[in-house]
Amino acid sequence: MYKRAYFQSVKERIEEPRMFIQVIAGPRQVGKSTLVSQVLQEISISYTSVSADDVPTADAGWISDIWESARIAQKLKKEKEHLLVIDEIQKLDNWSETVKKEWDKDSRENNNIKVILLGSSRLLLKKGLTESLAGRFEIIRMGHWAYEEMQEAFGWDINQYVYFGGYPGTARLIKDEERWRIYVKDALIETTISKDVLMLTQINKPALLRQVFELGCMYSGQILSLTKMLGQLQDAGNTTTISNYLNLLDECGLLASLSKYAGDEARTRASVPKFQVYNSALMNAYNPLRFKAARTDTKEWGRLFESAVGAHLVNGADKGNYEVFYWREGNEEVDYIIKKDGKLVAIEVKSGRRSTNSSLSRFRETFHPHLAFVVGTNGMGMEDFLKSDVTQLF
């Protein structure tokens, strides 16, 4: 079974002396549980592995019960150390307070119980970690599968990745595109929205949330004001509601809304958003063009090409600690601007549809970026870029 690069990091942290709770966070269906199962098969430490997925949300006492069982197992077997793994931890109310209580108890009593927590909702995990577990945890952020991973694991070429994206569970379905679309919509999108948003957050208009997501996916790689977006939605809403829904979708690793880079934070925050899916599968599950038709449509393929570059960038942003923007001034536009430690990198994506680099030149003159370059036609190869570590650009 294919092992992601995160495997070694997780294994090393488990095997080192007890210091921190290890939190593995990331979108659904990127292989968090599979990765931990692979690690558990290769370590010598005894472990207890459970999931909170089917536990009532109000039953935070379940955590204490499981934890005490791990202590008893350690004591009866006279183990020097024991590993406790809890999946879907964010589903339980007040989970962080209970984890803090049990972790601190082990620290006081010198119980060498190491802990791994897994969760799909970055928003809820982040809230619980910062409120109750400050100083007690480390996060391993798992993103969607990159092109290189899909190529190595399933033999995909660059065109398949641009269209079908990076969900490993869909790899065997792409020859039957209708089945692939249904799986992406039902097993990936609907499950994420139902379990990570609607079940755990107060949403007054669930239908509007779904419409916002679908429209954002269809416009991935494009700039669309929230006012214009409102005009295309069937349910009534306002720009504040839509903005809040977009933040939730971003925290679930589904859809980002990029701000315009303006060199001024106030103007940046007030800018018209550019929508960007985290995984190309989310965009093309709603695409009326099938793979072969999209591949032969120059304009459409250029749009998918650009969105795939953006997905690569936003996927690495959390782990790489950088921000992603776009830039537009009049008729000039640079597709993606990334910022880290005060340095800027400007990226223009070309697939034969545009022939000049005037936008990059204008951006260079105005903001003096650390780097500015083209991906695609007359620039860095698409495959090379999608296999790259974006942080190395800085």
Legacy VTK file of the C-alpha trace (Angstrom):
# vtk DataFile Version 3.0
C-alpha trace
ASCII
DATASET POLYDATA
POINTS 394 float
0.000 0.000 0.000
1.281 3.453 -0.949
2.708 5.468 1.939
2.498 9.231 1.887
5.483 11.353 2.910
3.749 12.078 6.226
4.256 8.447 7.257
7.832 8.895 8.448
7.056 12.082 10.398
4.199 10.425 12.272
6.246 7.305 13.019
9.195 9.321 14.335
7.012 11.424 16.622
5.348 8.347 18.094
8.689 6.689 18.790
10.310 9.703 20.448
9.853 10.366 24.208
6.419 11.644 25.260
6.313 15.430 24.822
3.201 16.556 22.973
-0.203 15.371 21.823
0.121 14.716 18.095
-2.801 16.135 16.091
-3.279 14.964 12.502
-5.646 17.343 10.730
-6.860 17.512 7.164
-9.844 17.206 4.819
-11.856 14.012 4.585
-10.684 11.182 2.332
-7.013 12.217 2.166
-5.841 9.143 4.084
-5.414 10.257 7.702
-6.821 7.064 9.210
-5.057 4.886 6.642
-1.734 6.563 7.375
-2.070 5.989 11.126
-3.045 2.346 10.507
0.101 1.903 8.418
2.213 3.396 11.208
0.575 1.212 13.869
1.544 -1.880 11.883
5.211 -0.932 12.007
5.729 0.195 15.598
6.435 -1.965 18.627
4.376 0.158 21.048
1.061 -1.317 22.252
-1.888 0.857 21.324
-5.607 1.527 21.696
-7.263 2.889 18.544
-10.859 4.148 18.536
-13.149 6.454 16.526
-15.663 8.972 17.842
-17.603 8.924 14.582
-20.561 6.979 16.000
-20.485 8.400 19.536
-23.215 10.915 20.555
-21.784 14.446 20.345
-22.701 15.244 23.945
-20.838 12.231 25.342
-17.460 13.822 26.100
-17.173 11.377 29.024
-16.514 8.699 26.410
-13.003 10.129 26.025
-12.296 9.658 29.739
-13.586 6.083 29.610
-11.368 5.200 26.645
-8.382 6.912 28.246
-8.834 5.015 31.516
-9.050 1.748 29.581
-5.695 2.563 27.990
-4.195 3.205 31.438
-5.509 -0.108 32.733
-4.159 -1.975 29.702
-0.759 -0.380 30.239
-0.762 -1.299 33.919
-1.921 -4.905 33.488
0.602 -5.592 30.743
3.326 -3.732 32.659
4.102 -1.639 29.596
6.603 1.206 29.710
4.475 3.143 27.221
1.098 2.938 25.494
-0.353 4.807 22.512
-3.937 6.105 22.422
-5.378 7.035 18.998
-8.741 8.834 18.757
-10.215 9.511 15.300
-12.851 12.179 14.492
-12.235 13.822 17.863
-13.787 17.163 16.806
-17.248 15.576 16.717
-17.536 15.511 20.527
-18.678 18.506 22.572
-15.998 19.984 24.848
-13.488 17.388 23.646
-10.516 19.667 24.250
-11.279 20.216 27.936
-11.524 16.465 28.517
-8.318 15.779 26.602
-6.529 18.476 28.620
-7.740 16.956 31.907
-6.629 13.429 31.019
-3.307 14.485 29.463
-2.421 16.602 32.495
-3.360 13.744 34.821
-0.927 11.435 33.021
1.763 14.112 33.167
1.320 14.519 36.928
1.275 10.778 37.596
4.091 9.932 35.141
1.857 7.685 33.021
3.683 7.291 29.741
0.622 7.372 27.489
1.212 8.972 24.131
-1.734 10.405 22.211
-2.686 10.915 18.565
-5.853 12.830 17.687
-7.296 12.858 14.155
-9.862 15.306 12.840
-11.412 16.520 9.611
-12.612 19.991 10.579
-9.713 22.426 10.843
-12.014 25.104 12.248
-13.214 23.054 15.218
-9.820 21.493 15.850
-8.142 24.885 15.797
-10.683 26.334 18.228
-10.335 23.474 20.701
-6.550 23.360 20.487
-6.000 27.060 21.032
-8.604 27.407 23.782
-7.673 24.455 25.999
-4.542 22.684 24.812
-2.089 25.518 24.284
1.480 24.281 24.652
0.436 20.623 24.742
0.179 19.709 21.056
1.830 19.613 17.651
-0.110 19.545 14.367
0.661 17.478 11.304
-1.392 19.031 8.491
-2.316 16.544 5.775
-3.482 18.039 2.495
-5.067 16.641 -0.635
-2.936 14.294 -2.707
-0.438 16.007 -5.007
0.163 15.066 -8.634
3.368 13.198 -7.811
1.534 11.035 -5.274
-1.305 10.166 -7.662
1.242 9.387 -10.368
3.303 7.102 -8.139
0.332 5.351 -6.542
-1.983 4.998 -9.556
0.087 5.781 -12.650
-1.894 8.928 -13.537
-0.615 11.361 -16.159
-0.764 15.140 -15.826
-4.018 15.472 -17.794
-5.824 12.962 -15.600
-4.691 14.835 -12.504
-5.745 18.233 -13.865
-9.256 16.924 -14.444
-9.864 14.228 -11.820
-7.855 15.775 -8.985
-6.279 14.079 -5.996
-8.712 11.816 -4.137
-7.157 8.317 -3.920
-10.534 6.687 -3.353
-11.726 7.790 -6.797
-8.737 6.471 -8.781
-10.447 3.254 -9.859
-13.625 5.021 -10.918
-12.372 7.442 -13.563
-13.082 5.078 -16.490
-16.768 5.392 -15.582
-17.113 9.164 -15.282
-20.756 9.152 -14.228
-19.964 6.807 -11.356
-16.942 8.975 -10.483
-19.097 12.133 -10.329
-21.739 10.506 -8.146
-19.064 9.235 -5.749
-17.372 12.639 -5.480
-20.676 14.410 -4.840
-22.205 11.877 -2.433
-19.274 10.283 -0.600
-16.901 13.253 -0.494
-18.703 16.577 -0.846
-22.006 15.760 0.871
-20.304 13.847 3.695
-17.956 16.752 4.389
-20.706 19.371 4.321
-23.075 17.257 6.453
-20.577 16.084 9.076
-18.041 18.921 9.225
-20.323 21.905 8.664
-24.030 21.282 9.204
-23.699 18.877 12.146
-21.130 20.954 14.001
-22.019 24.551 13.099
-25.246 26.547 13.295
-26.286 27.060 9.665
-29.589 28.852 9.060
-29.746 28.127 5.330
-28.212 24.733 4.457
-29.506 24.882 0.875
-27.826 28.261 0.369
-24.541 26.872 1.727
-24.635 24.057 -0.825
-25.441 26.491 -3.639
-22.548 28.748 -2.631
-20.217 25.769 -2.698
-21.395 24.514 -6.099
-21.195 27.965 -7.671
-17.751 28.566 -6.178
-16.551 25.251 -7.630
-17.893 26.064 -11.069
-16.089 29.435 -10.971
-12.813 28.032 -9.610
-9.874 30.057 -10.933
-12.155 33.011 -11.696
-12.970 36.301 -10.000
-16.607 36.805 -8.992
-17.993 39.451 -6.657
-20.307 38.324 -3.889
-22.965 40.713 -5.236
-22.894 38.994 -8.640
-22.843 35.669 -6.883
-26.058 36.598 -5.055
-27.753 37.164 -8.400
-27.061 33.547 -9.413
-28.299 31.924 -6.199
-31.851 30.643 -5.873
-32.121 31.118 -2.099
-32.179 34.589 -0.619
-29.091 35.650 1.292
-26.682 38.529 1.750
-22.989 39.083 1.213
-22.195 38.677 4.927
-23.898 35.270 5.048
-22.112 34.142 1.875
-18.775 35.351 3.218
-19.294 33.363 6.430
-20.209 30.239 4.464
-17.095 30.623 2.315
-14.947 30.766 5.464
-16.466 27.485 6.665
-15.884 25.805 3.307
-12.290 26.999 3.396
-11.741 25.558 6.865
-13.043 22.183 5.643
-10.483 22.110 2.829
-13.087 22.380 0.066
-13.161 25.881 -1.396
-10.971 28.952 -0.861
-11.776 32.541 -1.783
-8.546 34.389 -2.573
-8.177 38.101 -1.958
-6.618 40.586 -4.356
-3.078 41.550 -3.403
-3.011 45.308 -2.935
-0.007 45.946 -0.687
-2.502 47.330 1.837
-4.348 45.031 4.217
-7.552 47.071 4.315
-7.892 47.132 0.512
-6.953 43.461 0.312
-9.716 42.444 2.720
-12.296 44.509 0.830
-11.427 43.019 -2.554
-13.537 40.889 -4.877
-12.711 37.192 -4.244
-11.206 34.710 -6.671
-12.604 31.238 -6.063
-10.266 28.280 -5.814
-11.038 24.621 -5.114
-8.580 22.644 -2.996
-8.979 19.617 -5.253
-9.778 19.606 -8.990
-12.268 16.769 -8.448
-14.537 19.218 -6.618
-14.633 21.502 -9.646
-15.098 18.883 -12.337
-17.774 16.914 -10.525
-19.992 19.842 -11.653
-18.368 20.300 -15.055
-20.805 19.640 -17.950
-17.835 18.611 -20.129
-16.452 15.100 -19.724
-12.695 14.518 -19.669
-12.140 14.006 -23.412
-14.362 16.943 -24.369
-12.660 19.248 -21.849
-9.230 18.130 -23.048
-9.984 19.181 -26.626
-11.633 22.496 -25.677
-8.719 24.958 -25.572
-10.487 27.602 -23.508
-11.951 25.134 -21.021
-8.685 23.253 -20.600
-6.883 26.510 -19.950
-9.334 27.220 -17.135
-8.811 23.768 -15.622
-5.056 24.109 -16.071
-5.030 27.378 -14.116
-7.272 26.008 -11.361
-4.983 22.971 -10.911
-2.047 25.330 -10.299
-4.129 27.244 -7.756
-5.148 24.007 -6.012
-1.467 23.086 -5.658
-0.765 26.470 -4.078
-3.648 26.587 -1.587
-3.021 22.984 -0.552
0.489 23.825 0.555
-0.312 27.169 2.168
-1.148 25.899 5.647
1.834 23.572 5.918
4.210 26.002 4.171
3.005 28.991 6.204
2.406 31.269 3.217
-0.583 33.207 1.873
-2.109 33.033 -1.609
-3.594 36.024 -3.465
-4.287 37.157 -7.023
-3.569 40.576 -8.552
-5.554 42.696 -10.974
-5.225 46.324 -12.045
-7.353 47.465 -14.972
-6.888 44.899 -17.729
-3.703 43.504 -16.203
-3.944 40.345 -14.089
-1.483 37.947 -12.457
-3.095 34.648 -11.599
-1.446 33.927 -8.236
0.637 35.886 -5.757
2.149 34.042 -2.807
3.569 35.797 0.230
5.859 34.438 2.938
7.989 36.341 5.465
7.460 39.591 3.586
8.595 38.150 0.237
6.341 37.971 -2.827
6.321 35.451 -5.671
4.151 36.169 -8.725
2.929 33.274 -10.908
1.236 33.662 -14.277
-0.382 30.509 -15.708
-0.457 30.037 -19.484
-1.789 27.223 -21.618
-1.505 28.870 -25.021
-4.479 31.187 -24.530
-2.425 34.325 -23.746
0.749 35.417 -25.492
2.155 38.378 -23.559
3.695 38.785 -20.119
2.773 42.458 -19.662
0.897 41.712 -16.435
3.985 40.182 -14.821
6.081 43.159 -15.949
3.555 45.584 -14.465
3.513 43.683 -11.197
7.332 43.651 -11.062
7.468 47.415 -11.554
4.852 48.045 -8.859
5.751 45.564 -6.094
9.301 44.300 -6.842
8.628 40.598 -6.071
11.294 38.130 -5.011
10.382 36.021 -8.079
7.966 36.351 -11.002
7.558 33.597 -13.587
5.243 31.718 -15.955
3.912 28.186 -15.519
2.914 26.511 -18.777
3.470 27.868 -22.291
6.978 29.354 -22.652
7.568 28.901 -18.926
8.090 26.284 -16.228
6.540 22.946 -17.186
3.210 22.080 -15.586
4.457 18.698 -14.376
7.565 20.219 -12.839
5.542 22.856 -11.030
2.942 20.440 -9.654
5.760 18.273 -8.308
7.520 21.213 -6.671
7.688 22.327 -3.059
6.358 25.876 -3.242
8.274 26.966 -0.151
11.531 26.471 -2.041
10.618 29.503 -4.162
11.405 31.707 -1.187
LINES 1 395
394 0 1 2 3 4 5 6 7 8 9 10 11 12 13 14 15 16 17 18 19 20 21 22 23 24 25 26 27 28 29 30 31 32 33 34 35 36 37 38 39 40 41 42 43 44 45 46 47 48 49 50 51 52 53 54 55 56 57 58 59 60 61 62 63 64 65 66 67 68 69 70 71 72 73 74 75 76 77 78 79 80 81 82 83 84 85 86 87 88 89 90 91 92 93 94 95 96 97 98 99 100 101 102 103 104 105 106 107 108 109 110 111 112 113 114 115 116 117 118 119 120 121 122 123 124 125 126 127 128 129 130 131 132 133 134 135 136 137 138 139 140 141 142 143 144 145 146 147 148 149 150 151 152 153 154 155 156 157 158 159 160 161 162 163 164 165 166 167 168 169 170 171 172 173 174 175 176 177 178 179 180 181 182 183 184 185 186 187 188 189 190 191 192 193 194 195 196 197 198 199 200 201 202 203 204 205 206 207 208 209 210 211 212 213 214 215 216 217 218 219 220 221 222 223 224 225 226 227 228 229 230 231 232 233 234 235 236 237 238 239 240 241 242 243 244 245 246 247 248 249 250 251 252 253 254 255 256 257 258 259 260 261 262 263 264 265 266 267 268 269 270 271 272 273 274 275 276 277 278 279 280 281 282 283 284 285 286 287 288 289 290 291 292 293 294 295 296 297 298 299 300 301 302 303 304 305 306 307 308 309 310 311 312 313 314 315 316 317 318 319 320 321 322 323 324 325 326 327 328 329 330 331 332 333 334 335 336 337 338 339 340 341 342 343 344 345 346 347 348 349 350 351 352 353 354 355 356 357 358 359 360 361 362 363 364 365 366 367 368 369 370 371 372 373 374 375 376 377 378 379 380 381 382 383 384 385 386 387 388 389 390 391 392 393
